[in-house]
């Protein structure tokens, strides 16, 4: 039974990565293809990113300096939050065209005994207005900040997107299997624990 649960958590982690990389794209706005280390590959097709006018630039706002420009999403999870959430896996950083992601596997959370994947995504150039959801979009307040809860990746991932500025946000995502709605209380709890450490 533990083996089956572990397999489900790994599959959920793969979905989480896909949701972070695809679900936050601005519809209709192409960006440069990413190389393995993050920057655009040489010869990759590019188009202008929104708000920049520069060919191949990622989505940014005028001024481009945001509190998230250099934030490492793996550093957002404090030791206290790690213990409170039952995180026992090592951080796994990833990059996408629109942001940076860190994910952890969680096996020690009594609220989700079969385990789940927790992700934190940093989007320096995408605000709450650019949240793309499969369904279930709802307005929230996390701390004193505006937030949006949504289902992504065909409803298998629950994400809480927390506004940092009108053009930047941090997403906290949770997934375990195919029922993202069941993971929304976990994603919200994680967002509430992490939000006091968010910049801005």
VMD Tcl script that draws the C-alpha trace (Angstrom):
set ca {
  {0.00 0.00 0.00}
  {2.87 2.38 0.86}
  {4.45 1.58 -2.55}
  {1.19 2.49 -4.33}
  {0.96 5.76 -2.38}
  {4.58 6.59 -3.23}
  {3.90 5.97 -6.92}
  {0.86 8.26 -6.78}
  {2.92 11.04 -5.13}
  {5.63 10.80 -7.79}
  {2.99 10.97 -10.54}
  {1.44 13.97 -8.77}
  {4.85 15.68 -8.66}
  {5.17 15.29 -12.41}
  {1.75 16.92 -12.83}
  {2.78 19.74 -10.51}
  {5.81 20.49 -12.67}
  {3.63 20.52 -15.77}
  {1.08 22.79 -14.13}
  {3.73 25.25 -13.03}
  {5.39 25.34 -16.43}
  {2.28 25.59 -18.57}
  {-0.67 26.89 -16.59}
  {0.82 30.31 -15.90}
  {1.53 31.20 -19.51}
  {-0.20 34.26 -20.86}
  {-2.62 32.99 -23.51}
  {-1.45 34.02 -26.98}
  {1.93 35.33 -25.84}
  {4.81 33.20 -27.09}
  {8.18 33.30 -25.38}
  {11.57 31.88 -26.33}
  {12.11 28.13 -26.03}
  {14.14 27.39 -22.90}
  {17.42 25.52 -22.86}
  {18.32 23.04 -20.13}
  {19.95 25.74 -18.00}
  {17.17 28.31 -18.38}
  {18.15 30.85 -21.05}
  {16.74 30.63 -24.56}
  {18.46 28.11 -26.84}
  {20.45 29.54 -29.72}
  {18.30 29.63 -32.83}
  {15.06 29.11 -30.88}
  {12.05 30.91 -32.37}
  {11.15 33.99 -30.40}
  {8.47 36.65 -30.27}
  {8.10 39.71 -28.14}
  {7.09 39.14 -24.54}
  {4.22 41.25 -23.22}
  {5.20 44.60 -21.78}
  {8.77 44.54 -23.09}
  {8.80 44.91 -26.83}
  {12.06 42.92 -26.84}
  {12.18 39.83 -29.04}
  {12.10 36.67 -26.95}
  {11.92 38.43 -23.60}
  {9.92 36.74 -20.85}
  {6.76 38.47 -19.65}
  {7.65 41.52 -17.57}
  {6.08 44.75 -16.52}
  {7.43 48.19 -17.36}
  {10.30 48.84 -15.00}
  {10.89 45.08 -14.66}
  {12.34 45.47 -11.17}
  {10.11 43.44 -8.89}
  {10.62 42.12 -5.38}
  {10.72 38.64 -6.96}
  {13.51 39.26 -9.48}
  {16.11 37.32 -7.46}
  {13.90 35.28 -5.10}
  {14.79 31.58 -4.95}
  {11.53 29.62 -4.49}
  {13.45 26.89 -2.62}
  {14.38 29.47 0.04}
  {10.74 30.38 0.73}
  {10.15 27.27 2.87}
  {11.46 28.05 6.38}
  {12.43 25.30 8.82}
  {9.29 26.08 10.85}
  {7.01 25.84 7.81}
  {8.82 22.68 6.72}
  {8.06 21.07 10.10}
  {4.46 22.37 10.23}
  {3.72 21.00 6.74}
  {5.49 17.67 7.28}
  {7.90 18.22 4.38}
  {10.47 15.44 4.35}
  {11.73 15.57 0.78}
  {14.67 17.54 -0.58}
  {13.92 20.68 -2.64}
  {13.81 20.13 -6.40}
  {14.30 23.40 -8.32}
  {13.00 23.88 -11.88}
  {12.75 26.76 -14.36}
  {10.09 27.64 -16.89}
  {9.82 30.40 -19.46}
  {7.75 32.53 -17.08}
  {9.19 31.76 -13.65}
  {11.01 29.53 -11.20}
  {9.62 26.56 -9.27}
  {10.71 24.51 -6.30}
  {8.90 21.36 -5.26}
  {9.07 18.95 -2.36}
  {7.54 15.56 -1.70}
  {5.60 15.46 1.56}
  {5.03 12.18 3.39}
  {4.65 13.30 7.03}
  {1.42 15.33 6.89}
  {-1.37 13.66 8.88}
  {-3.95 15.61 6.83}
  {-2.76 13.80 3.67}
  {-1.57 10.37 4.87}
  {-0.68 9.09 1.38}
  {1.61 12.07 0.75}
  {1.59 14.81 -1.85}
  {3.79 17.16 -3.88}
  {4.12 20.76 -2.69}
  {5.33 23.43 -5.09}
  {6.24 27.10 -4.81}
  {6.44 29.05 -8.07}
  {7.81 32.59 -8.38}
  {6.53 34.72 -11.27}
  {8.31 38.11 -11.42}
  {6.35 39.23 -14.51}
  {2.90 37.62 -14.11}
  {0.21 38.99 -11.81}
  {-3.07 37.52 -10.59}
  {-4.75 38.63 -13.83}
  {-2.60 36.12 -15.72}
  {-3.62 33.06 -13.67}
  {-4.77 30.39 -16.12}
  {-6.99 27.73 -14.55}
  {-8.74 24.55 -15.64}
  {-11.67 25.47 -13.36}
  {-12.60 26.52 -9.86}
  {-11.10 30.04 -9.78}
  {-11.94 31.88 -6.51}
  {-10.79 35.15 -4.92}
  {-9.13 34.89 -1.47}
  {-7.16 36.93 1.00}
  {-3.94 35.38 2.31}
  {-2.60 37.49 5.18}
  {-3.36 40.98 3.89}
  {-2.72 40.13 0.24}
  {-5.06 39.46 -2.65}
  {-4.98 35.85 -3.83}
  {-6.67 33.48 -6.27}
  {-7.31 29.78 -5.68}
  {-7.57 27.70 -8.85}
  {-7.49 24.18 -10.23}
  {-4.91 23.41 -12.91}
  {-3.58 20.52 -15.00}
  {-7.07 19.26 -15.78}
  {-8.19 19.70 -12.16}
  {-5.41 17.59 -10.60}
  {-3.49 20.50 -9.01}
  {-4.78 23.11 -6.57}
  {-2.88 26.40 -6.62}
  {-3.09 29.47 -4.42}
  {-1.62 32.46 -6.25}
  {-0.60 35.29 -3.88}
  {-0.18 38.82 -5.22}
  {3.19 40.45 -4.53}
  {2.65 43.41 -6.89}
  {-0.04 43.92 -9.54}
  {2.37 42.31 -12.04}
  {4.05 39.61 -9.91}
  {2.95 36.69 -7.76}
  {3.95 33.56 -5.87}
  {1.95 30.36 -6.40}
  {1.71 27.63 -3.76}
  {0.54 24.35 -5.30}
  {-0.43 20.93 -3.94}
  {-1.25 17.73 -5.79}
  {-1.80 14.09 -4.94}
  {-3.40 11.96 -7.62}
  {-6.17 13.38 -9.76}
  {-8.42 15.27 -7.30}
  {-6.93 18.76 -7.03}
  {-10.01 20.12 -5.24}
  {-9.29 17.79 -2.33}
  {-5.82 19.37 -2.09}
  {-7.09 22.98 -1.84}
  {-7.20 23.03 1.99}
  {-3.58 21.83 2.00}
  {-2.50 24.43 -0.59}
  {-4.28 27.19 1.36}
  {-2.74 26.10 4.66}
  {0.72 26.11 3.05}
  {0.13 29.56 1.50}
  {-0.95 30.97 4.87}
  {2.17 29.53 6.55}
  {4.53 30.84 3.87}
  {2.98 34.26 3.12}
  {4.53 36.15 6.09}
  {7.95 35.47 4.56}
  {7.01 36.72 1.08}
  {8.63 39.99 -0.04}
  {6.75 43.19 -0.64}
}
mol new
graphics top color blue
foreach p $ca { graphics top sphere $p radius 0.5 }
foreach p [lrange $ca 0 end-1] q [lrange $ca 1 end] { graphics top cylinder $p $q radius 0.2 }
display resetview
